[in-house]
Amino acid sequence: MSTEQTENPNPITATISDDGTCTFHGRSVNITRDKNRALEPFGKVLFQYGKQLTLLPTEGQALLIRKTNGCSRVVARDYLDARQAFYHETKGSLTVSSYKKDGLKRLKEEKPWLREVDKFALEAAVEHIDAAFTKFFREGSGFPRYPSKYKPNGNRYTTKQTNGNIRLSTGKDGLPYIKLPKLGDVRYVLPKGALPGTVLLPGSRITSATVIKDGRDYLVSLQLEAVIDKTAPMKTVSARRFTGLDLGIKEFAVYGDGSGERIHVKNERFIKLHGKRLRRFQRMLSRRKYDRKAHKGSKNYYKAKDLVAKEQRRTANQRKDFHHKLSRKIADSCDVFVCEDLNIKGLMKDRRLSKAIAGVGWGRFLSMVKYKVERKGGIFLKVSRWYPSTKTCTHCGYKNDSLTLNDRFWKCPECGAFINRDENAVDNLIKEGIRILEEQGILCTAA
């Protein structure tokens, strides 16, 4: 027996079986929005997340991955040229569907070797260029460029889930495998502490997979979705379940809850930690023989290039691990998270601070906290960047306009309180968060 949604104008309908399995039917332009609408009568919501795994392909599979990347670049370049030519001739836009029907078919006839790779990867390459054009016109980002094999955007391709063509399994040898179109079963490395059947959340469905060549490493990034129970909106929250966080450079962050406890998090400075080795490898790379016109280097050039890439990956992975652990600790300890809406893009224009700001990765860290807090039904709040959280005395409300970046401590001339600027900012952010929620009709209690 199953329950099905009826009399819904939505192009997507949902069916939930007795075992909890959810099946969607229909097509839509905004698939996520319409799936969530279809799930509303059941009290469910769509939870989308990602999972990255390290691949261990055979030589033949690695060759096919590189070949698919190359074919995707060819198709993306052809569509970019065709779209610009179409605009100059007609002042119109060459749609993805039109190009797939005519342009891609023509290109496959001219270059038969395009048929040797995954067709979904070629279609995704076209869709990525179209998405770049949309972003260019709507958000004013850079004009779409040709993907290059010398840059990350040209060394990856995306394939789509159709009839179970992407799935995780355990081979006869007891080792974990992932099935990918054209590649077949590819070995992957189990995440630390995971078993073959516990890599994904229960009830998860793979929607697409992006295969990435990163130096000599091969990765697959899975885009997943799961249907989960919709959490009821919060009507009452304790002030002790608030967490305010003030980001910095000297210290990565200072955070605490409504009880008054304040935790100072050290800035690990991963770029500086690996800087000496990285500079040595980069100097080694610059001395190796490389023909810039032919884009060919000596064997020692590629060895040195791998050393540089490996050191950079180590830096990025350590920072990512630090962000994940801290964001998980914060998300588990609060119901409401409050931080300042920093203008990170504007701060990066300061040449004295840009490297330090890029090294801490504030934006990625806050995005991790956001999805982890909201996943458990909590509230993620950003206070206006113009709110003077650092300059305002949390005891009497006096605003110290003369405060500079070098002033880490200051004494309030009104009430005489001795103030730590970072801890003071946390107190003010929590107070502002309580005020915002009360305006929204959410009761904030002291207990």
C-alpha positions as CSV (number, residue, x, y, z in Angstrom):
1,M,0.0,0.0,0.0
2,S,1.3,3.5,-0.8
3,T,0.2,7.1,-0.3
4,E,0.1,9.4,-3.4
5,Q,-0.4,13.1,-3.7
6,T,-3.4,14.0,-5.8
7,E,-5.1,17.2,-7.2
8,N,-1.8,19.1,-7.2
9,P,-1.1,21.6,-10.0
10,N,2.6,20.9,-9.5
11,P,4.4,19.2,-12.5
12,I,6.0,16.9,-9.9
13,T,4.1,14.3,-7.8
14,A,5.4,12.2,-4.9
15,T,4.6,8.7,-3.8
16,I,5.7,7.4,-0.4
17,S,5.5,3.6,0.2
18,D,4.9,1.9,3.6
19,D,8.7,1.3,4.0
20,G,9.3,5.1,3.7
21,T,10.7,5.0,0.2
22,C,9.8,8.1,-1.8
23,T,9.4,8.2,-5.5
24,F,8.9,11.3,-7.7
25,H,7.1,11.5,-11.0
26,G,7.1,14.2,-13.7
27,R,9.5,16.8,-15.0
28,S,10.2,20.4,-14.0
29,V,12.5,23.3,-14.6
30,N,13.0,24.1,-10.9
31,I,13.1,20.5,-9.8
32,T,14.1,21.2,-6.1
33,R,11.3,23.7,-5.5
34,D,8.6,21.5,-7.0
35,K,9.8,18.3,-5.2
36,N,9.5,20.2,-1.9
37,R,6.0,21.4,-2.8
38,A,5.1,17.8,-3.6
39,L,6.4,16.6,-0.2
40,E,4.5,19.3,1.8
41,P,1.3,17.2,2.4
42,F,3.4,14.4,3.8
43,G,5.3,16.7,6.3
44,K,8.6,15.9,4.5
45,V,11.3,18.0,2.9
46,L,14.1,17.3,0.5
47,F,17.6,17.3,2.0
48,Q,20.4,17.8,-0.5
49,Y,24.1,17.2,0.3
50,G,27.3,16.0,-1.2
51,K,30.0,13.4,-0.6
52,Q,33.5,13.3,-2.0
53,L,35.3,10.0,-2.4
54,T,38.9,9.2,-3.6
55,L,39.0,6.9,-6.6
56,L,41.5,4.2,-7.3
57,P,41.0,3.7,-11.1
58,T,42.9,1.2,-13.2
59,E,45.2,2.6,-16.0
60,G,42.4,2.0,-18.5
61,Q,39.8,3.8,-16.4
62,A,42.2,6.7,-15.7
63,L,42.8,7.1,-19.4
64,L,39.1,7.2,-20.1
65,I,38.6,9.8,-17.4
66,R,41.2,12.0,-19.0
67,K,39.7,11.4,-22.4
68,T,36.2,12.3,-21.2
69,N,37.6,15.6,-19.7
70,G,39.1,16.4,-23.1
71,C,35.9,15.6,-25.0
72,S,33.9,17.8,-22.5
73,R,36.3,20.7,-23.2
74,V,35.8,20.3,-26.9
75,V,32.0,20.4,-26.7
76,A,32.1,23.3,-24.2
77,R,34.3,25.3,-26.6
78,D,32.1,24.5,-29.6
79,Y,28.9,25.6,-27.8
80,L,30.5,28.8,-26.5
81,D,31.6,29.7,-30.1
82,A,28.2,28.6,-31.5
83,R,26.3,30.7,-29.0
84,Q,28.4,33.8,-29.7
85,A,28.0,33.4,-33.4
86,F,24.2,32.9,-33.1
87,Y,24.0,36.1,-31.0
88,H,25.9,38.1,-33.6
89,E,23.7,36.8,-36.4
90,T,20.2,36.9,-34.8
91,K,20.7,38.9,-31.5
92,G,19.1,35.9,-29.8
93,S,20.3,33.2,-27.5
94,L,21.2,29.7,-28.6
95,T,19.4,27.4,-26.1
96,V,20.8,24.2,-24.7
97,S,18.0,22.1,-26.2
98,S,18.6,23.6,-29.6
99,Y,22.3,23.0,-29.5
100,K,21.9,19.4,-28.2
101,K,19.5,18.7,-31.0
102,D,21.5,20.1,-33.9
103,G,25.0,21.3,-32.8
104,L,26.0,18.4,-30.7
105,K,24.7,15.9,-33.2
106,R,26.7,17.7,-35.9
107,L,29.9,17.8,-33.8
108,K,29.6,14.0,-33.1
109,E,29.4,13.3,-36.8
110,E,32.5,15.5,-37.4
111,K,34.4,14.0,-34.5
112,P,33.3,10.3,-34.1
113,W,35.6,9.8,-31.1
114,L,33.2,11.9,-29.1
115,R,30.9,8.9,-29.1
116,E,33.5,6.8,-27.1
117,V,32.8,8.7,-23.9
118,D,29.8,9.2,-21.6
119,K,27.1,11.2,-23.4
120,F,25.9,12.7,-20.1
121,A,29.3,14.3,-19.6
122,L,29.0,16.1,-23.0
123,E,25.5,17.3,-22.2
124,A,26.6,18.6,-18.8
125,A,29.5,20.5,-20.4
126,V,26.9,22.4,-22.5
127,E,24.7,23.0,-19.4
128,H,27.7,24.4,-17.4
129,I,28.4,27.0,-20.2
130,D,24.7,28.0,-20.2
131,A,24.8,28.4,-16.4
132,A,27.8,30.6,-16.7
133,F,26.0,32.8,-19.2
134,T,23.0,33.0,-16.8
135,K,25.3,34.1,-14.0
136,F,27.0,36.6,-16.3
137,F,23.8,38.3,-17.2
138,R,22.1,38.1,-13.8
139,E,24.9,38.6,-11.3
140,G,27.5,40.4,-13.4
141,S,30.1,37.8,-13.0
142,G,32.9,37.2,-15.6
143,F,32.1,36.3,-19.2
144,P,32.3,32.5,-19.8
145,R,35.7,31.3,-20.9
146,Y,37.1,28.2,-22.6
147,P,37.8,25.4,-20.2
148,S,41.5,24.6,-20.0
149,K,43.2,21.4,-19.2
150,Y,45.8,23.4,-17.3
151,K,43.1,24.6,-14.8
152,P,40.7,22.8,-12.5
153,N,37.6,23.7,-14.5
154,G,38.9,21.7,-17.5
155,N,39.8,18.6,-15.5
156,R,36.4,17.5,-14.4
157,Y,33.2,16.3,-15.9
158,T,29.6,15.6,-14.6
159,T,27.5,12.7,-15.3
160,K,23.8,12.1,-14.4
161,Q,21.9,9.3,-12.6
162,T,19.7,7.4,-15.0
163,N,18.3,3.9,-14.3
164,G,20.8,3.1,-11.6
165,N,23.9,3.8,-13.7
166,I,25.6,5.4,-10.7
167,R,25.7,3.3,-7.5
168,L,27.9,2.2,-4.7
169,S,28.4,-1.6,-4.2
170,T,30.7,-4.1,-2.6
171,G,32.6,-6.4,-5.0
172,K,33.1,-10.1,-4.7
173,D,36.5,-9.4,-3.2
174,G,34.8,-7.5,-0.4
175,L,36.2,-4.1,-1.5
176,P,34.1,-1.0,-2.1
177,Y,33.3,0.0,-5.7
178,I,31.3,2.8,-7.4
179,K,29.7,2.2,-10.8
180,L,30.1,5.1,-13.2
181,P,28.8,5.3,-16.8
182,K,31.4,4.0,-19.4
183,L,33.9,3.4,-16.6
184,G,32.2,0.5,-15.0
185,D,33.1,-0.4,-11.4
186,V,35.8,1.8,-10.0
187,R,37.5,1.2,-6.6
188,Y,37.2,4.0,-4.1
189,V,38.7,4.6,-0.6
190,L,36.3,4.3,2.3
191,P,36.1,7.4,4.5
192,K,37.7,7.0,7.9
193,G,35.5,5.0,10.3
194,A,32.9,4.1,7.6
195,L,31.7,0.7,6.4
196,P,30.7,0.0,2.8
197,G,27.0,0.2,3.6
198,T,27.3,3.4,5.7
199,V,28.9,5.8,3.4
200,L,25.6,7.5,2.5
201,L,22.7,8.5,4.7
202,P,19.8,6.0,4.8
203,G,17.4,6.6,2.0
204,S,19.8,8.7,0.0
205,R,19.6,8.9,-3.8
206,I,22.5,9.8,-6.1
207,T,21.4,12.5,-8.5
208,S,24.7,13.1,-10.3
209,A,28.4,12.6,-10.0
210,T,31.4,14.8,-10.8
211,V,34.6,13.0,-11.6
212,I,37.7,15.2,-10.9
213,K,41.4,14.8,-11.9
214,D,43.4,16.7,-9.2
215,G,47.1,16.3,-10.0
216,R,47.7,12.6,-9.9
217,D,44.6,12.0,-7.7
218,Y,41.2,11.1,-9.0
219,L,38.1,12.0,-7.0
220,V,34.3,11.7,-7.4
221,S,31.9,14.2,-5.9
222,L,28.5,12.8,-5.4
223,Q,25.4,15.0,-5.4
224,L,22.8,13.3,-3.2
225,E,19.3,13.9,-1.9
226,A,17.2,12.3,0.8
227,V,13.7,12.8,2.0
228,I,13.6,13.7,5.7
229,D,10.9,14.8,8.2
230,K,10.3,18.5,8.1
231,T,11.2,20.1,11.4
232,A,8.6,22.3,13.0
233,P,9.6,26.0,13.1
234,M,10.9,27.1,16.5
235,K,8.5,29.2,18.6
236,T,10.5,29.3,21.8
237,V,14.2,29.3,22.4
238,S,16.4,29.6,25.4
239,A,19.0,32.3,25.6
240,R,21.5,29.6,26.7
241,R,21.0,27.9,23.3
242,F,22.2,31.0,21.4
243,T,25.8,31.0,20.1
244,G,27.4,34.2,19.0
245,L,30.6,34.1,17.0
246,D,33.1,36.9,16.1
247,L,35.6,36.0,13.4
248,G,39.1,37.4,13.3
249,I,42.7,36.9,12.0
250,K,44.8,37.0,15.1
251,E,42.4,34.5,16.5
252,F,40.3,32.5,14.1
253,A,37.1,33.1,16.2
254,V,35.7,33.8,19.6
255,Y,32.4,32.3,20.4
256,G,30.1,31.5,23.3
257,D,26.5,31.1,24.5
258,G,24.1,33.0,26.6
259,S,25.6,31.6,29.8
260,G,28.7,33.8,29.5
261,E,31.3,31.2,28.6
262,R,33.7,32.4,25.9
263,I,35.9,30.1,23.8
264,H,38.9,31.5,21.9
265,V,39.9,29.5,18.8
266,K,43.5,29.7,17.6
267,N,44.2,30.6,14.0
268,E,46.2,27.7,12.8
269,R,47.6,29.6,9.7
270,F,47.9,26.6,7.5
271,I,49.3,28.6,4.6
272,K,52.1,30.0,6.8
273,L,52.7,26.5,8.2
274,H,53.4,25.0,4.8
275,G,54.8,28.2,3.3
276,K,58.5,27.3,3.6
277,R,58.1,23.9,1.9
278,L,55.8,25.3,-0.8
279,R,58.2,28.1,-1.7
280,R,61.0,25.5,-2.0
281,F,59.0,23.3,-4.3
282,Q,57.8,26.3,-6.4
283,R,61.4,27.5,-6.8
284,M,62.3,24.0,-7.9
285,L,59.5,24.0,-10.4
286,S,60.6,27.4,-11.9
287,R,64.0,26.0,-12.6
288,R,62.7,23.0,-14.5
289,K,62.6,23.0,-18.3
290,Y,59.2,24.0,-19.8
291,D,58.2,25.0,-23.3
292,R,55.5,27.6,-22.9
293,K,54.5,27.6,-26.6
294,A,54.1,23.9,-26.9
295,H,53.0,23.5,-23.3
296,K,55.4,20.6,-22.7
297,G,57.9,20.1,-19.9
298,S,60.6,17.7,-18.9
299,K,60.0,14.7,-16.7
300,N,61.5,16.6,-13.8
301,Y,59.2,19.5,-14.5
302,Y,56.1,17.3,-14.0
303,K,57.7,15.7,-10.8
304,A,58.2,19.2,-9.3
305,K,54.7,20.2,-10.4
306,D,53.2,17.2,-8.5
307,L,55.2,18.2,-5.4
308,V,53.7,21.7,-5.5
309,A,50.1,20.3,-6.1
310,K,50.5,17.8,-3.3
311,E,51.6,20.5,-0.8
312,Q,48.8,22.8,-1.8
313,R,46.3,19.9,-1.4
314,R,47.7,19.2,2.1
315,T,47.1,22.8,3.1
316,A,43.6,22.8,1.7
317,N,42.7,19.5,3.3
318,Q,43.9,20.5,6.8
319,R,41.9,23.8,6.6
320,K,38.8,21.9,5.5
321,D,39.2,19.3,8.3
322,F,39.6,22.2,10.8
323,H,36.4,23.9,9.5
324,H,34.4,20.7,9.6
325,K,35.3,19.8,13.2
326,L,34.8,23.3,14.6
327,S,31.5,23.8,12.7
328,R,30.2,20.4,13.9
329,K,31.1,21.3,17.5
330,I,29.3,24.6,17.3
331,A,26.2,23.2,15.5
332,D,25.7,20.5,18.1
333,S,25.9,23.0,21.0
334,C,23.3,25.6,19.8
335,D,19.8,26.1,18.5
336,V,20.5,29.6,17.2
337,F,23.7,30.7,15.6
338,V,24.5,34.5,15.3
339,C,27.4,36.0,13.4
340,E,28.2,39.2,11.6
341,D,27.5,39.6,7.8
342,L,31.1,40.3,6.8
343,N,31.9,41.9,3.4
344,I,34.6,39.3,2.7
345,K,34.9,40.3,-1.0
346,G,35.5,43.9,0.1
347,L,38.0,43.0,2.8
348,M,40.0,41.0,0.3
349,K,40.8,44.2,-1.6
350,D,43.1,45.3,1.3
351,R,46.5,44.1,0.1
352,R,47.9,44.0,3.6
353,L,45.2,41.6,4.8
354,S,44.0,39.8,1.7
355,K,46.4,36.8,2.1
356,A,45.5,36.3,5.7
357,I,41.8,36.5,5.0
358,A,42.0,34.1,2.2
359,G,44.0,31.7,4.4
360,V,41.4,31.5,7.1
361,G,38.4,30.7,4.8
362,W,35.7,32.5,6.6
363,G,33.1,32.1,3.8
364,R,33.4,28.3,3.6
365,F,33.4,27.9,7.4
366,L,30.2,29.9,7.7
367,S,28.5,27.9,5.0
368,M,29.4,24.7,6.9
369,V,27.9,26.1,10.1
370,K,24.8,27.2,8.2
371,Y,23.9,23.9,6.7
372,K,24.7,21.9,9.8
373,V,22.6,24.2,12.1
374,E,19.6,24.3,9.6
375,R,19.8,20.5,9.1
376,K,18.9,20.0,12.8
377,G,16.1,22.5,12.6
378,G,18.1,25.4,14.1
379,I,18.3,29.1,13.0
380,F,21.3,30.7,11.3
381,L,21.3,34.5,11.7
382,K,23.5,37.1,10.1
383,V,23.6,40.5,11.8
384,S,24.0,43.6,9.6
385,R,27.7,44.4,8.9
386,W,26.9,48.0,10.0
387,Y,25.9,46.9,13.5
388,P,28.7,48.2,15.9
389,S,29.1,44.9,17.8
390,T,32.8,45.6,18.7
391,K,32.4,49.3,19.5
392,T,29.3,49.1,21.7
393,C,29.8,48.5,25.5
394,T,27.6,45.5,26.3
395,H,27.1,46.8,29.9
396,C,25.8,50.3,29.3
397,G,25.4,50.7,25.5
398,Y,28.1,53.4,25.1
399,K,29.5,53.5,21.5
400,N,33.3,54.0,21.3
401,D,33.8,55.5,17.8
402,S,37.6,56.0,18.4
403,L,38.3,52.2,18.6
404,T,40.9,51.0,16.2
405,L,42.0,47.5,15.0
406,N,45.0,47.7,17.3
407,D,42.9,48.2,20.4
408,R,42.2,44.7,21.7
409,F,41.1,45.9,25.1
410,W,39.4,49.1,26.1
411,K,37.8,50.8,29.1
412,C,34.3,52.2,28.9
413,P,34.3,55.9,29.9
414,E,30.7,55.7,30.9
415,C,30.5,52.6,33.3
416,G,34.2,51.9,33.7
417,A,34.0,48.3,32.5
418,F,37.2,46.8,31.2
419,I,36.3,45.2,27.9
420,N,37.8,42.5,25.6
421,R,36.7,43.6,22.2
422,D,36.1,40.1,20.8
423,E,34.2,38.8,23.8
424,N,32.3,42.1,23.8
425,A,31.3,41.5,20.2
426,V,30.0,38.0,21.0
427,D,27.8,39.4,23.8
428,N,26.4,42.1,21.5
429,L,25.7,39.7,18.7
430,I,23.7,37.4,21.0
431,K,21.7,40.4,22.2
432,E,21.0,41.5,18.6
433,G,20.1,38.0,17.6
434,I,17.5,37.8,20.5
435,R,16.1,41.2,19.4
436,I,15.7,40.0,15.8
437,L,14.0,36.8,16.7
438,E,11.6,38.6,19.1
439,E,10.6,40.9,16.2
440,Q,9.8,37.7,14.2
441,G,7.5,36.5,17.0
442,I,9.9,33.9,18.5
443,L,9.9,33.9,22.3
444,C,13.4,34.0,23.9
445,T,13.5,32.8,27.5
446,A,16.4,33.2,30.0
447,A,16.3,29.6,31.1
